[in-house]
Amino acid sequence: MVLNDTTEVYYRKRDHVEGLGPMNSEYNQGLLLHPSIAFTPDGIPL
């Protein structure tokens, strides 16, 4: 089994930061963080 979640990370600066993309408006830039953790059928994390 793999559990995961998506988190939005915003950088609200007026200057463009290379590597970040547009978020919910043209003024917000950021990234999506998508951590995951896998478990065996016995519930042991891998």
Residue, then its C-alpha position, 0 to 999 in steps of 0.5 A: m500500500v502507498l499513502n500519499d498527499t499533495t501540498e501546495v508550496y507558495y512563494r509570494k514574491r514579486d520577482h520571478v524565481e527560476g524553477l517555480g511555476p504559476m499557482n492559482s494566480e499570475y502573482n503567485q508562484g510555487l510548486l506541488l510537493h507530493p510525498s509518498i510512503a509505502f507499506t508491506p501488507d503487514g503494515i511495515p514501512l518500506 
